[in-house]
Amino acid sequence: MLGRVFDFDEEALNLNHYKALPNDWYLAIADVVSSTQLAQKGKDKDVNFVAAASLAVLKHQLELTGNAPAIQFGGDGVIAAVPFECRDETHQNLAALAYWSANSFDISLRVGMVSVGELNQAGLPCYASLQVLDELNAFGLFLGDGIQAADDWIKKDPSRQIQPSQGPLPGLENLSCRWHPIKSHRGVITAIIIDPVSTGTNGINALNKLIKQINELFPLNQTSPMAQQEALHPPAIPSWQSLHRELKAFSDQPRYRRLVAAYFSSFMLWLAWRIGGQLGPIDAKRYLTSLSKKNRLSKTIWRTSHGA
């Protein structure tokens, strides 16, 4: 049973809301290679789509086996806590994701798995929790020196990397990315990654203090466009580039049916938003609320450390 975080500001840096991962669990890593250079070449949306596909496949797999999907999305990759009974299927899915990414997008996806027991033996603990957004949505939060170490080990040691292999990718059927870029209100968008100098409780306390100071100086609802729901609106007609990405995902449906369904669903979501938020079973207001919550990046990418 993983821990639960309901109030990020109050609970995210409190280990009482986390559980130490068991020795027989694994950390699964999927990371786009040279993502910064790819973004500079104009492939930033492809990078995001590949990373989102990794999240979708792993989430689908864990939910099918009755496990809470403790997965964190980082824009160019994901990290997931994987129970022992899901190890083999996760290995296969990661291999298939790497193969699909290379062949469909010409993007190298570095994938691998590290045993939590091996990390614990090295004095690198791993803690996980679920940040609960609503009754349907949650994502993983991680603490511990083992989290960054797992990523470093896979990146630096090719023998830990899973080789690409063609295979099915259940979970991609409903993956979409049809939103237009969110523009900055002041011309600049800044991402801050914070690593505490100290480990253990001292590092967590210092980080917690700094985050509160940042939030006091720059309230999230004033600085983040994604936190201002009234500024969000779905596109009536998605771009062809967005749909072209979706068509690269595996599906049993013919391409023309998928295209018609994509255009129709996008238009109906826009229409529901336009007339006030709801149109029959389509609740655009709820969708936008969920989107806003899940994309408040300052709540998801604090990199924290806790020593043994």
Sequence and secondary structure as in RCSB ss.txt:
>XXXX:A:sequence
MLGRVFDFDEEALNLNHYKALPNDWYLAIADVVSSTQLAQKGKDKDVNFVAAASLAVLKHQLELTGNAPAIQFGG
DGVIAAVPFECRDETHQNLAALAYWSANSFDISLRVGMVSVGELNQAGLPCYASLQVLDELNAFGLFLGDGIQAA
DDWIKKDPSRQIQPSQGPLPGLENLSCRWHPIKSHRGVITAIIIDPVSTGTNGINALNKLIKQINELFPLNQTSP
MAQQEALHPPAIPSWQSLHRELKAFSDQPRYRRLVAAYFSSFMLWLAWRIGGQLGPIDAKRYLTSLSKKNRLSKT
IWRTSHGA
>XXXX:A:secstr
  EEES HHHHTT GGG EE  TT EEEEEEETTHHHHHHTT HHHHHHHHHHHHHHHHHHHHHTT    EEE S
SEEEEEE GGGHHHHHHHHHHHHHHHHHHH   EEEEEEEHHHHHHTT   EEEEEE SSS EEEEEESHHHHHH
HHHHHH GGGB        TT TT          SSS         SS HHHHHHHHHHHHHHHHHHS HHHH G
GG GGG    SS  HHHHHHHHTS  SS HHHHHHHHHHHHHHHHHHHHTTSEETTEEHHHHHHHHHHHT GGGT
        
